Amino acid sequence: MGLVMALVLLAVTLAAAIVRPPRFTEAVVAVPAAALCVLGPTNVRTAADEVEAIAPTLGFLAAVLVLGRLCAREGLFRWAGAVLSAAARGRPSALLAWVLFVGTTITTVLSLDATVVLFTPVVIAAAVRVRTPARPHLHATVHLANSASLLLPVSNLTNLLAYEASGLSFARFAALMALPLLVVLVVEYVGTRVCFAGDLRPAATAPVPDRTAGPDERAPVLALAVLVVTLAGLVASSPLGIHPGWVVAAAALVLAGKQWRGAGPTPVDLVRWCEPGFLLFVAALAVVVRTATDEGLGDVVDGLVDQPDTLAGLLVIAVVGAVAANLLNNLPATLLLLPFVAPSGSGPVLALLLGVNIGPNLTYVGSLASMLWLRVSRSEGAHPKLADFTRHGLVTVPVALLGATAALWASLHTIGA
């Protein structure tokens, strides 16, 4: 097949994901592309091994997606929106701080998909209530979905892929990424205030009173309790030898069982919330990336990650990950780079995560989450501008990437890999 043809298939697969027409799934193009790879240099056994390796991660992702939807039905996100608008008290800068806090929490616990799909409309509505432009808060939301998804393996599909290869326990993964996340949040807050200073000035008029508070905005006690227990279960899962996917699936079953007593979701709803088309797309994409790697792309990558133990080496890996994410999208970038980084240890794997999670904030195509955020924003009546997105990324990404890598290096030397 050759490297050129493999890259063409990869480019076509990613283009289909970016410009996906309504009512079509990314898998419509990805699966035929994977089939061409199987008919070419990648034999059926190799493709099957690739899919088998990624299957537990996809199962985990499906469980997280369902849990997020069930939490939404419990009113978790409507309650979060009421909390945001009330806590801001008419101050745009206070609203930004709360968006950072709540958005990071949602991204960390329920994954970046919940942030872009379910939290983005909440942020837009909260900005309307506070009578402030939604622009800074909206852009902060997508930045959080990408760069704030560092703390836990459950926060991002790239994290899930890397977690399997890192050899780290759930708790140690979180401990090593805590300081990098803190650095990123400081950079995001300061960078957003610098980029959108005019929009964050106090409103000249009083905020609109929130007259929509009702039963839906009461604290969803069960959902919050389930999430707390789930986090505890995830921390304990590694020492007990339990795959974290079972923990999340159990949490989803608890909420689904409660909702089935009323007008709860049907089995068809649960399957639909798993987004089987997207899961199939990821599996097919893994086969296409494997083909490109075997056809010579891997040789190019291998020479870029040859000094992983130093701060400079970790920074090179992070920068390579960021560049690859913006050229290829962060998911295929992770699939491509991970096999070459993982043998060097958990530190380089985490450095790669910094690159593929922080880097995508430079371009819309850097991550699937950014593209999904753009669709959701437009459907809610907001129309983000490419110039704002790019300027925001140029201000925050280089500083966040450098600072987070230095923080990771310090954590590795303090805590140990």
C-alpha positions in Angstrom: 0.0 0.0 0.0 2.8 2.4 0.9 3.0 5.3 3.3 1.4 7.8 1.0 -1.7 5.8 0.6 -1.9 5.0 4.3 -1.7 8.7 5.1 -4.4 9.5 2.5 -6.7 7.0 4.2 -5.9 8.6 7.6 -6.6 12.1 6.2 -9.9 11.0 4.6 -11.0 9.3 7.8 -10.2 12.4 9.9 -11.9 14.7 7.3 -15.0 12.7 7.6 -15.0 13.1 11.3 -14.6 16.9 11.0 -17.3 17.6 8.4 -19.6 14.8 9.4 -23.0 15.4 7.7 -26.1 15.3 10.0 -27.5 11.8 10.5 -24.2 10.2 9.5 -21.6 8.7 11.8 -17.8 9.0 11.4 -17.7 5.2 11.1 -19.3 5.4 7.6 -15.9 6.4 6.2 -13.6 4.9 8.9 -14.7 1.3 8.6 -14.2 1.1 4.8 -10.8 2.8 5.2 -9.9 0.1 7.8 -11.2 -2.6 5.5 -8.8 -1.3 2.7 -6.0 -1.6 5.2 -6.9 -5.1 6.1 -7.0 -6.0 2.4 -3.6 -4.4 2.0 -0.5 -4.7 4.3 -2.4 -5.0 7.6 -3.6 -8.6 7.9 -6.7 -9.7 9.7 -4.8 -11.0 12.7 -3.0 -7.7 13.2 -6.2 -5.7 12.8 -8.0 -8.0 15.3 -5.2 -7.6 17.8 -5.4 -3.8 17.5 -9.1 -3.8 18.1 -8.8 -6.3 21.0 -6.2 -4.1 22.6 -8.4 -1.0 22.5 -11.7 -2.8 23.4 -11.5 -2.4 27.2 -10.9 1.3 26.7 -13.9 1.6 24.5 -16.0 -0.3 27.0 -14.9 2.2 29.7 -15.7 5.1 27.4 -19.2 3.8 26.7 -19.9 3.4 30.4 -18.7 7.0 31.1 -20.9 8.4 28.3 -24.0 6.6 29.7 -23.2 7.8 33.2 -23.0 11.4 31.9 -26.4 11.2 30.2 -28.0 9.7 33.3 -26.5 12.4 35.5 -28.0 15.0 33.1 -31.5 13.3 33.5 -31.0 13.7 37.3 -30.7 17.4 36.8 -27.0 17.7 37.6 -26.2 20.1 34.8 -29.2 22.3 35.3 -28.3 22.5 39.0 -24.8 23.4 38.1 -26.1 26.2 35.9 -28.2 27.6 38.7 -25.1 27.5 41.0 -23.0 29.3 38.4 -25.4 32.2 37.9 -26.2 32.6 41.6 -22.6 32.5 42.7 -21.4 35.0 40.1 -23.7 37.7 41.5 -23.6 39.7 38.3 -19.8 39.7 38.1 -18.4 38.4 34.8 -15.0 37.6 36.3 -16.6 35.6 39.1 -18.6 33.7 36.6 -15.4 32.8 34.8 -13.9 31.5 38.0 -16.9 29.4 38.6 -16.9 28.1 35.1 -13.3 27.0 35.6 -14.1 25.2 38.8 -17.3 23.5 37.7 -16.0 22.8 34.2 -12.9 21.2 35.5 -14.9 19.1 38.0 -17.2 17.8 35.3 -14.3 17.2 32.9 -12.4 15.3 35.5 -15.2 13.1 36.7 -17.5 12.6 33.7 -15.0 13.2 30.9 -14.6 16.1 28.4 -17.6 14.8 26.3 -19.9 15.7 29.2 -18.3 19.2 29.3 -18.7 20.0 25.6 -22.1 18.5 25.1 -23.9 19.1 28.4 -22.1 21.9 30.1 -21.6 24.3 27.1 -25.4 25.1 27.0 -25.3 25.7 30.8 -22.5 28.2 30.4 -24.2 30.1 27.6 -27.4 30.3 29.7 -25.5 31.4 32.8 -23.9 34.2 30.8 -27.3 35.4 29.7 -28.6 35.5 33.2 -25.5 37.5 34.4 -25.9 39.9 31.4 -22.4 39.4 30.2 -21.0 38.3 26.9 -20.7 34.6 26.7 -17.5 34.7 24.6 -14.8 34.3 27.4 -16.8 31.7 29.3 -17.6 29.8 26.2 -13.9 29.6 25.1 -12.8 28.7 28.6 -15.2 25.8 28.5 -13.6 24.2 25.4 -10.1 24.9 26.8 -11.1 23.1 30.0 -12.5 20.1 28.1 -9.1 19.6 26.5 -6.4 20.9 28.9 -8.2 20.3 32.2 -8.7 16.6 31.3 -5.4 15.7 32.8 -6.1 14.5 36.3 -7.8 11.1 36.0 -7.7 8.3 33.5 -11.5 8.7 33.1 -11.3 12.3 31.9 -10.4 11.7 28.3 -10.2 8.9 25.8 -6.5 9.7 25.2 -6.0 9.3 29.0 -7.7 5.9 28.9 -5.4 4.8 26.1 -2.3 6.0 27.9 -3.4 4.7 31.3 -3.5 1.1 30.0 0.1 1.6 28.7 1.5 3.5 31.6 1.6 0.8 34.2 0.4 3.3 36.9 -2.3 2.8 39.4 -5.3 5.1 39.3 -4.2 6.9 42.4 -0.5 7.4 41.3 -1.7 8.6 37.9 -3.8 11.3 39.6 -1.0 12.2 42.0 1.5 12.7 39.2 -0.9 14.8 37.1 -2.2 17.0 40.0 0.5 19.6 39.8 0.5 19.9 36.0 -3.3 20.4 36.2 -3.0 23.2 38.7 -0.4 24.9 36.5 -2.7 24.6 33.5 -5.7 26.0 35.4 -3.7 29.1 36.5 -2.6 29.7 32.9 -6.1 29.2 31.5 -7.6 31.7 34.0 -5.0 34.4 33.5 -4.9 33.8 29.7 -8.7 34.0 29.4 -8.7 37.3 31.4 -6.0 38.7 29.2 -7.6 37.7 25.9 -11.2 38.8 26.8 -10.5 41.6 29.2 -13.2 43.8 27.6 -15.9 41.2 28.0 -15.0 40.6 31.6 -15.6 44.1 32.8 -18.6 44.4 35.3 -21.9 44.8 33.6 -23.3 48.4 33.6 -26.8 47.1 34.5 -27.9 44.8 37.3 -28.0 41.1 36.5 -31.3 39.5 35.4 -33.0 37.8 38.4 -33.0 34.0 38.1 -36.8 33.2 38.0 -36.3 29.7 36.6 -35.2 28.1 39.8 -37.4 25.2 40.6 -37.3 21.5 41.3 -34.9 20.9 38.5 -32.3 23.2 40.2 -32.3 21.5 43.5 -29.2 19.6 44.3 -29.4 16.1 42.7 -28.3 14.3 45.9 -28.4 10.8 44.4 -26.3 11.7 41.4 -23.7 13.6 43.5 -23.5 10.6 45.9 -23.1 8.1 43.1 -20.3 10.2 41.6 -18.5 10.4 45.0 -18.8 6.6 45.5 -17.6 6.1 41.9 -14.5 8.1 42.4 -13.7 6.2 45.5 -14.3 2.9 43.6 -12.0 4.0 40.8 -9.2 4.8 43.2 -9.6 1.3 44.8 -10.0 -0.5 41.5 -6.3 -0.8 40.7 -5.1 -2.4 43.9 -8.1 -4.8 43.8 -7.4 -5.7 40.2 -10.8 -4.6 39.0 -11.0 -2.9 35.6 -12.3 0.7 36.2 -14.9 0.1 33.5 -16.9 -2.2 35.8 -16.9 0.6 38.5 -18.4 3.1 36.1 -20.9 0.6 34.7 -22.1 -0.2 38.2 -22.6 3.5 38.9 -24.6 3.9 35.6 -26.7 0.9 36.6 -27.6 2.5 39.9 -28.9 5.7 38.3 -30.6 3.7 35.4 -32.3 1.5 38.0 -33.6 4.6 39.9 -34.9 6.2 36.7 -36.5 3.1 35.3 -39.1 3.4 38.1 -40.4 6.5 36.4 -40.2 7.5 32.8 -36.7 6.2 32.7 -34.5 5.5 29.7 -35.2 2.4 27.6 -32.6 -0.1 26.7 -32.5 1.5 23.2 -31.7 4.8 24.9 -28.8 3.3 26.8 -27.3 1.8 23.7 -27.7 5.0 21.8 -26.0 6.9 24.6 -23.0 4.6 24.2 -22.5 6.2 20.8 -21.7 2.9 19.0 -20.9 4.7 15.8 -18.2 6.8 17.5 -16.8 3.6 19.2 -16.7 1.9 15.9 -15.0 4.9 14.4 -12.3 4.8 17.1 -11.7 1.1 16.5 -11.4 1.6 12.8 -9.1 4.6 13.3 -6.8 2.4 15.4 -6.4 0.0 12.4 -5.7 2.9 10.0 -3.1 4.4 12.3 -1.5 1.0 12.8 -1.2 0.7 9.0 0.4 4.1 8.6 2.8 3.3 11.4 3.8 0.0 9.9 4.3 1.6 6.5 7.0 4.0 7.7 5.4 6.7 9.7 6.6 5.0 12.9 10.3 5.3 11.8 9.9 9.1 11.6 8.3 9.2 15.1 10.8 6.9 16.7 13.7 9.3 16.2 11.9 12.2 18.0 11.6 10.6 21.4 15.1 9.3 22.2 15.9 11.2 25.5 12.8 10.7 27.7 14.4 10.9 31.1 15.3 14.6 31.2 13.2 17.7 31.4 14.2 18.6 27.8 13.3 15.1 26.7 9.8 15.3 28.3 9.3 18.7 26.7 10.2 17.3 23.3 7.7 14.5 23.7 5.0 17.0 24.8 5.7 19.3 21.9 5.7 16.4 19.4 2.4 15.3 20.8 0.9 18.8 20.5 2.1 19.3 16.9 0.8 15.8 16.0 -2.5 16.6 17.6 -3.0 19.7 15.5 -1.9 18.0 12.3 -3.7 14.7 12.8 -6.1 15.2 15.7 -5.3 14.2 19.2 -6.8 10.7 19.1 -4.8 9.4 16.1 -1.7 11.3 17.4 -2.0 9.3 20.7 -2.5 6.0 18.8 0.5 6.8 16.7 3.0 8.0 19.4 2.0 5.8 22.3 3.8 2.6 21.1 7.1 4.5 20.8 6.8 6.4 24.1 5.4 3.7 26.4 8.6 1.5 26.5 10.5 4.5 28.0 8.2 4.5 31.1 5.3 6.2 32.7 6.9 9.7 32.7 7.1 10.0 28.9 3.6 8.6 28.6 2.3 11.3 30.8 4.3 13.9 28.9 2.6 12.7 25.7 -0.7 13.3 27.4 0.2 16.9 28.2 0.9 17.4 24.5 -2.2 15.8 23.1 -4.5 17.3 25.7 -3.2 20.9 25.9 -2.0 21.2 22.3 -5.4 20.9 20.7 -6.5 24.3 22.0 -4.6 25.8 19.1 -6.9 24.7 16.3 -10.4 23.4 15.9 -9.2 20.2 14.3 -6.8 19.4 17.3 -9.5 17.3 19.1 -12.9 15.9 18.4 -14.1 17.7 21.5 -13.3 21.1 20.0 -15.2 20.2 16.8 -18.1 19.0 18.9 -18.0 22.1 21.0 -18.2 24.2 17.9 -21.4 22.4 16.8 -23.0 22.6 20.2 -22.2 26.3 20.5 -23.8 27.1 17.1 -26.9 25.0 17.9 -27.3 27.1 21.1 -27.2 30.4 19.1 -23.5 31.2 19.9 -21.1 31.6 17.0 -17.5 31.4 18.1 -14.9 33.0 15.8 -11.8 31.3 14.6 -9.8 34.4 15.3 -10.8 34.4 19.0 -10.1 30.7 19.3 -6.6 31.0 17.7 -5.6 34.1 19.7 -6.7 32.4 22.9 -4.7 29.3 22.1 -1.6 31.2 21.2 -1.7 33.0 24.5 -2.3 29.9 26.7 -1.0 26.8 25.0 2.8 27.5 24.9 2.9 28.7 28.5 0.6 25.9 29.7 2.6 23.2 27.9 6.0 24.4 29.2 4.7 24.9 32.8 2.8 21.6 32.9 5.8 19.7 31.6 8.1 21.3 34.2 5.5 20.4 36.9 5.3 16.8 35.7 9.1 16.6 35.8 9.0 17.9 39.4 6.3 15.4 40.3 8.2 12.5 38.9 11.2 13.4 40.9 9.2 14.0 44.1 6.6 11.2 43.9 8.4 8.8 41.6 7.0 6.9 38.7 
